[in-house]
Amino acid sequence: MKIYLLILSLCLPQIAAAQNKTFKVRADKAFAEMDYVTAAYYYDKALENGALTAAGKVPYFSTKNRVDSSGVNELRYQLAESYRLYQNYTMAETLYKQVVEANESDYPLARLWYGLCLRCNNEPSKAVGQLELFISSNKDIKENKRYATIAANELKDCLFAIKQSKIATTAKIVKLENSFSI
């Protein structure tokens, strides 16, 4: 009986690692096919199985992390991309924030997309800061010119939203005294 437990305890981490790779392969395939909902599902599963998630889950059979931090950041970035591309900006925002805080240099567009998610989640003042940081750090890079233009447009949208939110409404809503029919 002890031999069976020993063999099982030695094989279980390899099985879990193989399953994690399978989830990532499926997610990459779905992402390439522009099926972002399915890709998000499999990236999330790969993160859960990778011993590190936003919730900090660790599988019962493992006491150490099997996925290095760069692998986790890659999974987080791809999961955030999947959420953003199917317009789930709330979930994408938290993941982009983690990626930006962990290692922005590997994912230079993460700050742009984080700012976009902040704007979409009705936080334009926070988005302004992120977008200005992105623009200032990428203004001299030719490859990012297209993204700098996107960031500039997003920044204009944020500034306009902030300006409009400060304007007091002039409309007055009242209930009509009589019934109204056309």
N, C-alpha and C positions, 0 to 999 in steps of 0.2 A: 504494500500500500504506500509506503514512503517513497518507493521508487517512482510510482505513478505520479505522486504529487510533485516530486522533484522534476520529472520530465515535463509535466504540465506547467510548472512555474518557470521553466527555462524556455518553453515554446510560446507562451502567451504574449510576451512583449514583441516577438517577431511577427506574430499574427496581427497584433494591433498596429505595428508599423506598416505592414503591408496593406492593411485596410485603410490607413491614413493616406498612403500613396494612391490607392484606388479612388478614394474620394477626391483627391486633388486632380487626378487624371480626368475623372468624370466632369469635375467643375471646369477644368480648362477646355474640355471639348464643348461643353454647353456654352461657355463664354465665347468661344470661337464661332459658334453657330448663332450667336446673339440671343440665346435663351437665358437671359439674365436672372430670371426667377429660379430656374433650376441650378444655375451656376452658384447663386447665393446660397441655396440649400446645401449643396455639396461643399462649398468653401466653409460654411458654418460647421458642417459635420467634420471636416478635416481639422478645423480649429479645436473642436471639442475633443477629438481623438488625439490631438497633438499635445495634450497635457497642459497647454496654456490657452486660456480664453479670457475674454473680458471679465467673466465671472470668477476666474481663477480655478477652474475645475481641474482635478488631477485624477486619473483613473485609479481604481482601487488596487490594481496589480502592479502599479509602477510607483516608485518613490522618487524618481528623478525625471527631468524633462527629456523627452526623446527628440523634440524638435528644437533646433537652435533658434536664437532670437531673430536672426535674419529670415529664417523660414516662416516664423510666426508673423513677422512684419510683412512679408510677401503675401501670406494668406490674408492678413487683415486688409492690406491694400486692395487685393483682388476682390475680397468680399465687399469692401466699401465701393469699389468701382461697379460691381454688380448691383448693389443697392441704388447707387446714383443713377445708373443707366436704366433701371426700371422705376425711377423717380420715388424711391423710398428714402427721402432726404434725412429723415429723423435717424434712422439706423446708420446711414452713411456718415452722418456728422460725427457720431461718437467714434467710429472706426478711423476716420480721417484724422481726428484729433489725436488718437493714440499713435498713429503713424507719424504725424508731424512732430509730436513730442519725442518719439523714440529715435527716429532716424530720418530726418527730412532730406538729407543729402542723397540717399538712394532713390527717393521718390519726390523729385522736385515739383511735380504737378499736384501733389497732395495738398499743399497750402491753397492753391487756386480752387480746387474742388471743395476743400473745407470751407473756404469763404463763400462759395456758391451755395453750399448746404446751409450755412448760417443765414444767408439771405432768404433762402426758400423756407426756412423755419422761423421767419419773422424776427430775426435778430440782426438788423442791418448795421447797427453801430459796431457790433463785434466783427461783422463781415468786412467793414471798411478797413479795420486794422489788418486783418489777414490779407486782404486784396492789395493793400498798399505795400505790405511786406513782400508779397509775391512780385509785384511790379518792380519794386526797387531792386530786388535781388536778381531779376531776369531781364532787365532792360537792355543789357549789352549782349545778350546771347541771341544769335541769329535764329537758331532752331526753335526758340521759344517765342518768336515774334507773334505768331498766330495766337498763342496762349496769352501773351501780354495784351493783345487787342481784346480778347475775351474778358480778361481781368479788368481792363479799362472800362469796358461796357458795363460789366457787373458793378464796378465801383460807381459809375454814373447812376445806375439803377438804385443802389443803396443810398447814395446821397439824396437822390430825388425822393425816395421813400421816407427818409428822415425829415426832409424839408416838408413833405406833405403831411406827415404825422403831427407836426407842430402847428399846422393851420387849424383854427377852430372851425367846426362845422357851422354852417349858416342855415341849414335846413331845419324846419320845425315840423314835427310830426304831431298831428292832432286827429282825434276821432271825429268823424262827421256827425252832425246832430241827427240828420234824417237818413233813412236808408237810401242807397244810391244804386240805380240800375240804368243800364244803357238800353 
